[in-house]
């Protein structure tokens, strides 16, 4: 089973590592990788050219924002109602089952998220939790699906929401917050996770262009940028020896899912309409 919505990977300077495209190739999920023109030959040497989309610009110094917005318009132009946008440094996609995080060998996790998301009128963004942030047991504090929080790196976007990507840093969190402030719902699936590599640990991407700009502390720049955009819910803290942004998502607890007319949730499943394991059902 594969996703019904188009899948895009935005990539720069990572034709050698190309973690996400390697994994999607392995599990036979169709995708397009979106690159700048000067890197076409390098990517085409290791990826099927039919999967490559070439941007009409290069080296703008604005990180992935122009590419993300180009992808959004591309997906609208091909008639898609939503689109997936993935970072290029994801090693695996996993599903939580019986207290284990199991590496997937097909695209079912994408399709389940799509089908669940499409039951509701007002889900702006949905996506997979980072495996590094997940726990080995689903609990009331870490439910199968977490509502109204940030969606990172592996995102299913509703194409007709009235936003576009902006800024230079933390664009995923910024987009999530703008949608939440307008009453939309976001869905983070703890049931499904992605093995996203930590920021600034792999050559390429935004590491050289943005995060190490002018020899400054890239993490502090990221935190300050988000705080400037959302001073009402963002503060800057220092944890684990580095600067971090901290977002208060409590104001968005009242953003409720609105089910589409005619959608029927089968009996014998939880309130989210997902089939549970026996251990999950107890919770």
ChimeraX attribute file (.defattr): number of C-alpha atoms within 10 A of each C-alpha:
attribute: neighborCount
match mode: 1-to-1
recipient: residues
	/A:1	12
	/A:2	15
	/A:3	21
	/A:4	15
	/A:5	20
	/A:6	18
	/A:7	23
	/A:8	27
	/A:9	25
	/A:10	22
	/A:11	25
	/A:12	21
	/A:13	16
	/A:14	18
	/A:15	21
	/A:16	11
	/A:17	14
	/A:18	22
	/A:19	18
	/A:20	24
	/A:21	27
	/A:22	18
	/A:23	19
	/A:24	20
	/A:25	13
	/A:26	13
	/A:27	17
	/A:28	14
	/A:29	18
	/A:30	17
	/A:31	21
	/A:32	20
	/A:33	25
	/A:34	22
	/A:35	24
	/A:36	19
	/A:37	14
	/A:38	13
	/A:39	16
	/A:40	18
	/A:41	12
	/A:42	13
	/A:43	22
	/A:44	14
	/A:45	10
	/A:46	12
	/A:47	18
	/A:48	11
	/A:49	14
	/A:50	10
	/A:51	14
	/A:52	18
	/A:53	18
	/A:54	16
	/A:55	16
	/A:56	10
	/A:57	12
	/A:58	16
	/A:59	11
	/A:60	10
	/A:61	12
	/A:62	16
	/A:63	20
	/A:64	23
	/A:65	19
	/A:66	18
	/A:67	22
	/A:68	21
	/A:69	15
	/A:70	16
	/A:71	23
	/A:72	23
	/A:73	14
	/A:74	14
	/A:75	20
	/A:76	14
	/A:77	9
	/A:78	9
	/A:79	11
	/A:80	16
	/A:81	14
	/A:82	24
	/A:83	24
	/A:84	26
	/A:85	24
	/A:86	24
	/A:87	21
	/A:88	27
	/A:89	28
	/A:90	22
	/A:91	17
	/A:92	21
	/A:93	28
	/A:94	22
	/A:95	20
	/A:96	21
	/A:97	18
	/A:98	15
	/A:99	13
	/A:100	12
	/A:101	19
	/A:102	15
	/A:103	16
	/A:104	16
	/A:105	16
	/A:106	18
	/A:107	17
	/A:108	16
	/A:109	22
	/A:110	24
	/A:111	15
	/A:112	16
	/A:113	20
	/A:114	20
	/A:115	12
	/A:116	14
	/A:117	22
	/A:118	17
	/A:119	19
	/A:120	16
	/A:121	14
	/A:122	20
	/A:123	26
	/A:124	24
	/A:125	29
	/A:126	30
	/A:127	30
	/A:128	27
	/A:129	28
	/A:130	24
	/A:131	21
	/A:132	12
	/A:133	10
	/A:134	17
	/A:135	14
	/A:136	13
	/A:137	19
	/A:138	20
	/A:139	13
	/A:140	9
	/A:141	7
	/A:142	15
	/A:143	16
	/A:144	21
	/A:145	20
	/A:146	17
	/A:147	20
	/A:148	28
	/A:149	22
	/A:150	22
	/A:151	25
	/A:152	24
	/A:153	21
	/A:154	26
	/A:155	24
	/A:156	28
	/A:157	21
	/A:158	20
	/A:159	19
	/A:160	11
	/A:161	14
	/A:162	9
	/A:163	11
	/A:164	15
	/A:165	17
	/A:166	17
	/A:167	14
	/A:168	18
	/A:169	23
	/A:170	18
	/A:171	21
	/A:172	16
	/A:173	15
	/A:174	21
	/A:175	19
	/A:176	21
	/A:177	24
	/A:178	15
	/A:179	19
	/A:180	23
	/A:181	12
	/A:182	10
	/A:183	19
	/A:184	22
	/A:185	26
	/A:186	30
	/A:187	25
	/A:188	25
	/A:189	22
	/A:190	25
	/A:191	24
	/A:192	27
	/A:193	26
	/A:194	25
	/A:195	19
	/A:196	23
	/A:197	17
	/A:198	11
	/A:199	13
	/A:200	15
	/A:201	9
	/A:202	13
	/A:203	14
	/A:204	18
	/A:205	21
	/A:206	22
	/A:207	16
	/A:208	12
	/A:209	15
	/A:210	19
	/A:211	22
	/A:212	15
	/A:213	13
	/A:214	9
	/A:215	7
	/A:216	11
	/A:217	13
	/A:218	18
	/A:219	19
	/A:220	17
	/A:221	20
	/A:222	20
	/A:223	20
	/A:224	21
	/A:225	19
	/A:226	24
	/A:227	19
	/A:228	11
	/A:229	14
	/A:230	15
	/A:231	12
	/A:232	10
	/A:233	15
	/A:234	18
	/A:235	17
	/A:236	16
	/A:237	12
	/A:238	11
	/A:239	9
	/A:240	6
	/A:241	6
	/A:242	10
	/A:243	18
	/A:244	18
	/A:245	19
	/A:246	15
	/A:247	19
	/A:248	11
	/A:249	15
	/A:250	10
	/A:251	11
	/A:252	19
	/A:253	13
	/A:254	10
	/A:255	17
	/A:256	15
	/A:257	20
	/A:258	13
	/A:259	16
	/A:260	12
	/A:261	9
	/A:262	7
	/A:263	10
	/A:264	10
	/A:265	14
	/A:266	11
	/A:267	9
	/A:268	11
	/A:269	13
	/A:270	15
	/A:271	10
	/A:272	11
	/A:273	14
	/A:274	16
	/A:275	14
	/A:276	17
	/A:277	13
	/A:278	10
	/A:279	13
	/A:280	18
	/A:281	11
	/A:282	8
	/A:283	11
